[in-house]
Structures are given as structure tokens and as C-alpha cells.
């Protein structure tokens, strides 16, 4: 065993086992531990073992000085593959080329880069399995970490293993169920003694005992402190924290080097790159003397640094940080200026060094940093844009421009989902008195997380007032603020006066009648009162050419809230196309969510399964907590419709745990509807009635003015089955009044069924059932099927069995086709009671496939290639191929042509 791996056999065995399993599945592993604990040695041994097994090994190392270089770690990782591998005109390949500096293009979202990197790695893995090793992950640039997290979530079907190492305290972007964590603990006393005996065999017994005690099982400490033990000038050094002792040990070794060597190392420690050419050039500028590899040689002999090709690497990051911390300020600034002079070919890096060298405000440098930030944002490196803008604000000579830069940085930080950074930046911006527009921006940005629910009930009014205060000077900002107020009307219940205030504000902005912002704001603020306006306007609206998908997303949710779920499905499908092409997964999660809920209400449960799974997964991946809770509640409703009551209750509980503390009414409403649906499907009618009554109770935290319109038929059905029809008559009467105000198709369809069920007298009931079925229900198959079922049940209970069978057969076949299993089974029971034996329902693809597999099947049936499916779902084409390889036997098909038949049977 390599002495560097003493005491690490268990961890190494786990990593080797992960490599051995790669034939069946990929994996992502994070090695955690303190500085110097042996993480790098574990990674090196894993890499060597992988190469012996025929793996292609790709490396990247995080360096603290380089953490602000967008996609710098990804460049390291993919550099061995070469620019030729990036060729292709697919949008995601162009995005990757742009991110790595090989092409000029805007990168609208880092997920596009992630898809391209995944696709590229999958192509490489087609010839040999791939191991991706990333050391010091805590210092990789944010854009690279985002790409690695994206890939790690998707390598399960690839012959790819990802192993990263990070210091204790690093917060991974992955959830525990997506990542295997390997903890590296201090060495045992015996292992530490064995390592020390190898590294310092001549150490006196007393010194050995002291060192073993101080090092506390840290291998780096055992190695480095053994070289300086007994030389400390400070007798209290024994009591220093271990990391500080190690840094001091490194700087003690630095003082023994020649002056030229020390200068090279100081320049290298401050460089945000590792090129020897850059380092030597900057050192020559700094000293005015010729330097080269000869002057570096003493550091190489001391094993403080190493050289690979034309790159310099420090032996340990603590060496680098020790040099940075002990370099005097004046020398540090001079070194940064020297580095800037050597970076004419890299303007963004040059600006960062110029900024690091500045000791006073410098508007020229501040503007250059702002330009760098905008370029970084266009490349998808939003985190680097935040850092550059914050530094630009520090160097701003003008207070107004300083605040503008801080506000723009905070806006980007909102996009990243970092509330702590947003509040810190806004606190800085508010250190001086702000003009109205900037003050409005601060207030608005502070409420940008968790759908604005972190505020108070008056937030809608205060946001609307803010929007009105800046509308004259900055209508675009006013509209964004008002949109936030309108969304808060959906997530909370501000009351009719607050909703009226939002409507008045948007109508005073003099937008075009068919402006998607206006339609959406009206729908969110007043889905009933403005329902006709929204539905009529959406019907006549076609978003402009080149729309990025946002307008479609707004129209899909607007029509959904107004009760036009058929239109919402169309808009959501159209919007998803643009958002997928641009990699805007945050907005895609919301658009897919609108499609999922619309699919459920309409009755296309096959489509709902796929859309719900995708939206929930993307909401989690893009850190949209309340959206994830909402989609979890929708998943509960879907499970209840499919007859999986246990899963429905589990998901409803998970959604409520997130939504209840925040008062997220849509989450609570749909979770309650899911509970009611599960109880109704299981025949627990009293329980179901209790849940559905709460959805319609304005005093209940689950009351939501738009979503309650989808739970009318269920409410009445539950009441009828437990003999409590009178208890729901007042609610239905109220909904009849609402129907006079809004043309919401879902409400009118549900009320037609409710009227028949509640009718007084057989003649009236039969006429109302006939009227309900004569209505145009082509876009509402679920309501039509359940109306047939209710009518057939009503007829059978009046001993009109022959007449009932026609309706019950139609209901059975429609409900089977839709996948509403409990109601299909109910139709069978009713048919048996009516004297007709009914065939069993045959399991279909919805029962045999996971939601992810079903989505792949649906796309394959449309004729898309594996690569095209991968681009749609943000998977590699090899993963798609693996899924299809498993799917075909499940479904008993042998070709894509047969898949089309399978999918058509679901409709």
C-alpha cells in the first residue's frame, strides 16, 4: 500500500467499487475532509486505478485565485478533448463553445452548457468509460460547479463516474439521494505513527510524541510539521489551530528560498491562472530582472510546487493561501499590476487584476468591471457577474452608479437563488439615502424569494404602491414590480381591495389590450372578475416572432387561472419549445407545471405524468422551493386520480410541510384536493367531503379563488354519497353566482354535473344530465366520462338498468383510456350491478413505465431521434438509448413504429 494511503483502505475500496459498477450505472461521489486529511491522495489513487481499468480520466482542480473565472474549471476538465470535439451547430454545442471561449454567442442559461458537456462526455464514454476527478471543489468557479451538478444528476445511465473532493463545510449542490458522500477522518494513532515513521524516521521519541499529538491524525500535518518541528520562534505556536500551524510551516519554508524564487511564488499565488509564461512575464515586470525555470528550481526541489507542461501547481492549497495572507499589501498590489500587464490577450482577467491593484475609487476600472460582468452574464456565468459588479461598486466614484451596480448584482443574485447574497448587497445599497426608483428596486428585490411569501399580508399593496411610484420614470421596472404583486395574489390571499389596487395600477399603465403582461397580471389578481377579458384576449393573441417563451408561459398560467385549461395546455406546449431551446430550466419548470395541472383537470393523465415529473424535478434542480411544493401537491392529485392512495397521501404531506409554514395557498389547496380525491376514490365519502368543503371555505388557509373552481363536481359527489347534499347547496349557489361573472369553461362544465346531481326530482335530474352531455365537452374528456358515470349510476339506482349500461360502458372505456383507474373500476362495478360482465382493464404504458420513461416514449413516438429527445429532456443521447433499450421489453415492442401504437392507445 502507498504510504500516502495509510488508513484509507476503506474509502479507496468504496471508490474502486464505484468504478467496478460503472458497467451497470454511473455515479457521483463527493469526498469530504479537513485540509491535508488525504483527499487528494485518494483521488490520485482512484485515477490511477481507473486508468488501469481502461477509463478515460479527466481532471480539474479548484484554485482560490481562479474562482472568479467563468467556466475555468470546465476548461480544465475538457481541455484534453480539444476544440474539435465542440464542433456542431446544435444550440447546446454552440453554448459550450461560447462558454469556453471558442465562439462568440450568448449563453442564456448555464444548463445549456451543462447539456453540451454531458453530451460530449457521453460521446467520449461510448469508446471507454470516463472518470471525472475534481479536487478542491470548494474553489471551483460557480458556473463550473453548476455544470458539474447538472451532469451528476444525469450520469446514472452513463458509463461515467464523477468523484470530487471538498473541504469540510462545503455545501454541495446535490441532494443526499443524488450523491454518495465519503468522509475522510483523521488517521488512527497507529496509522499516524506508521506514516510519521516513513516520513521522518530520525525523529527523537519526545518530538515524535509531540508531533503525533499536535497533528491529530492529519497526514499533511505529520509531513510538514516534521520538517519544522523545534524551529518555531513563538512558544505559543503549539496552541494555534492546525490549519494556521500548517500555513506558518509553509511560510517558514518560504523564507529559506532565494528572493527571486519567493517573488515568483508570490506572483503565482496571486495569479488567477497557472501559466508559467504569464507568471515569469509578470515577475520580470515586477522585479526588472530576468527570471525563468532556473529561479523556480529551489521551490521545485522543496516540493512546494510542481510543473506540468507549462503550468505551475502548488503542492497544497494551504501553501498558496499562506503566501497570499503573508504578502504585504503594497507588494500584493504591485504583483496584481504586473500580472495585468501580462494579460493583454485576456481582457476580463486583466480587468480583475487591475481592480485588485486599486487602492482608491477608480471609475475607469469600475466601468471595465461592469462590462466584464455583462459579458460573463451573457456567457451564462451569472455568479461571476455578481462578483464583478460588487467589486465595481466598491471602486465606483459616483454614489448613484455604485448603487446601480449593487442593485444589478442583487438582481443577478436573485436569479441564482441566493437570498443571503441579495440581502447583503441590498444592505450595502441602502447605506445612503436612495432616490425613489432605486428604493423601489431594493424593496422589490428583498421580496423576490419564495414567491414573495416571506413578507406580510400588506406586501401586495406596498408592491403596487412601489410600482405606481416609478411607473412614470421606468415603466419596465414598474411592470416587473406589479407582476410580483399579482403573483403574490395567487400565492396568498390579500383581500379584494388589494386585488382591486393591482388591477387599477395595470390598467393605468396604458398597455396594449393584448399585452401578455397585462393579461397575466389581471388573471393573477382577479381570475374571476377579469376571466372573460383574459380568455377572450388570449384567444386572439399570438406572441411575437422571436419570443423567448416567457410570453407563452404567462399566457398559459393566465388562461389556467381563468379556467381555460384547454387553452392553457396549448400555450404551455408552445412556450416549452422556446424555453427548452434556450436552456431556461427555471421558467420551463413553471411552464411544465401549468401544463401538468391543465392535463390533470382536462383528463390527459398520460401527458400529466410526464409533465408533473419534469416540472417537479426541474423545480428542485433550480432551487424553486414553493414551485417544488406546488408540483409535489399536483403529483399527489395525479396519484389519487390513478388510484395510488398511499402515494397521494405521502406527496400531499410532503407538500404541506413546505407550504403550510409559508402560507402558500395553492400548495395547500391542491394538497387538500388530492387528499379529498384519494378519499373519494377509496369510498371514504365523509372524509372526502370534509376536505373538499375546506377548499371552498374562505376562512381556511387552503382557500384559493381560482383553484377551487376545479373541485366542484368532487364536492357534490362526495356529499351525495354520504347523504349530505344539503350541506353543499350554499357553496354551489355561490359558485353559480361566480359563473354569472366569468365564462371559465371548467366551472361551467363542473356546474352542469353538479346541477344534475343535486336536482330536485327525477324529471329535472334527467333533463340536466341530458343537458350536461349535450354541451360541448370535446376538450373536457374527464368531465364527460364522469358525467356518463354519474348518469349511468343514477339510472341504475332507479332500476333502469338497460338504459344505464350504455352510459356506464362509455364511462368505463373513456376512464380506462384516460387512466383514471378508480373511476374506471367503479364503472365496472356499476355495470356488474346492472347485469353486464365487464372485461378487466389491461395495464398500459402508464402502469408499466416510470414517469421519465413515459416521457421518453411519448417523444420517441413522435419520431424524434435519441439526440433530439436528449436535447428536449436535458439528457445525453446515450441515456435516452439506454432507457429505450429497457422500455421496449417492458412494452413488448421491437420498434419505434410500434411505440406510436402504444402511445395512441393512451389517448
Beta strands, then each sheet from edge to edge (+ up, - down):
strand 1: 27-33
strand 2: 56-61
strand 3: 130-135
strand 4: 160-167
strand 5: 180-183
strand 6: 305-308
strand 7: 311-314
sheet 1: 2+ 3+ 4+ 1+ 5+
sheet 2: 6+ 7-
end
